């Protein structure tokens, strides 16, 4: 059985130019509720 899912990956770049993964999430769709939860979780984990 194949199930379609939405996968989002947020990346950032350090002062030294290295790319880092800031967050990953999997959801049933890319609706507003999914994005809001994902961005809120990133906001909680970031500082500066």
C-alpha positions in Angstrom: 0.0 0.0 0.0 1.3 3.5 -0.9 0.3 6.5 1.2 1.0 10.1 0.1 2.6 12.2 2.8 4.0 15.8 2.9 7.7 16.1 4.1 9.3 19.4 4.9 12.9 20.1 5.8 14.1 23.5 7.1 17.8 24.3 6.6 20.0 27.1 7.7 23.5 28.4 7.1 26.0 29.0 9.9 28.4 32.0 10.1 31.1 29.7 8.6 28.9 28.8 5.6 28.0 25.3 6.7 24.4 24.1 6.1 22.5 22.6 9.0 19.1 20.9 9.2 16.9 22.9 11.6 13.9 20.7 11.5 12.0 17.9 9.7 8.4 17.0 9.8 6.0 14.6 8.1 2.3 15.2 7.8 -0.8 14.1 5.9 -0.9 17.3 3.8 0.8 20.8 3.5 -2.2 22.6 4.9 -2.1 25.7 7.1 -2.3 23.8 10.3 0.7 21.6 9.3 2.8 24.6 8.3 1.8 26.6 11.4 2.8 23.7 13.7 6.1 23.1 11.9 7.1 26.8 12.0 6.1 27.1 15.6 8.3 24.2 16.5 11.2 25.8 14.7 10.6 29.1 16.5 10.8 27.3 19.8 14.2 25.8 18.9 15.9 28.8 17.5 17.7 31.6 19.4 19.4 34.8 18.4 
